[in-house]
Amino acid sequence: MTQDAFDGILGQPQVRDYLRSSLTSERITHAYLFTGPAGSNKTQAAFAFAQALVCPKGAKGPRGSACGACDGCSRAKRRVHPDVHFYAPEGASAYLIEQIREIVADVALAPIQAKRKIYIIDRADLMNVNAANAFLKTLEEPPEGVVFILLGRTRESVLPTIVSRCQIVPFRHIPPTEAAAIVSQNTGADAALARQAIEACSGSITRAIGFIREKGNARIHFRQELLYQLARADRMDDWQILQLARRLVEQSKALVDQVRTSLEEELEENRDLFERSAIRRIEARNKRQLSIKTLEYLHQCIALVKSWLRDVMAVAAGTPELVINEDFAEEVQRMGARADIARIGRALVAIEEAEDALDYNVSPETCLDVILFQVREVLDGSGHPCEPSL
Ligand SMILES: [Zn+2]
């Protein structure tokens, strides 16, 4: 069987069937709300659907999907199609009203390459009342050919005025063993690596696949290096902890530099399609994307720290079979043997708090300092009080 864009909607057969049949029966509505927990593949599904909507052969492709072969498909697949737009909140924890105005203004313009324009709006649950009010009229009656795909964790978390204007498409929670199997199937990685990647990517299957497939295995190496350091954290002095935090921030920046290069290449490729003012807007958006990416890598780094502590806790609780970072089993065992479960629990809470502060513009160095000191305190078994949190 040939692969098509919808085959990439992993673990969600009902969603796949629903989207296929909407296309083949040409029942496309102008606003969808995909709801489901993090890691349920909503983003992947949104881009696959967008590809089918902008492909000139559309529903006539294999089994009611995009043709997969035309220039539009190729651009959509690489997420550089000029008529497929992706938005994520750029405020600390909400959409900025300017962002919504930008979307509303853009919607009024004609499509550049396709017959349709698709707006994928991530975390619609982070659209507050002001943002929603600026958006509702457009959401309700967009120009012909515009399709909104909103993504949200649950239906209840999105404002009712938005929900009532959308076709709801529910995504199921994918159980961890099934998620690992999907990642293995798609990457050829063994079950252990698949689980570690999912853990590092806070449960997202699609990002876990990207994590494993990444050119040069940069993030796999980053993970190993970080865990190697964490295995020694209990013997580090203050200076070594501070140095480690600096190094982690540097490495996140290096990973972001790779993204920068690919964004610049994408813009170059589409440059002839855009007017100068549009290019300026894209450049500004790319810049914001990069700061979002930087945060994503820092969160990934913290996800690894948390998974390390949970492993130590599993050993301390007498359930070593739950250890995820199996390649560091010996070190986890050593730390777990003398760790205090209640203290690890408190440290995990403190780490979550420090992590939340990242989204409020606390410097990454400060945040990682707090987190790494927590790790050392909890693992060195000396019973010192933990460092104050932020
Ligand atoms: Zn196509």
Residues whose N, C-alpha, C, O or C-beta is under 5 A from the ligand:
A	BS01	ZN	C55 P56 A66 C67 G68 A69 C70 C73
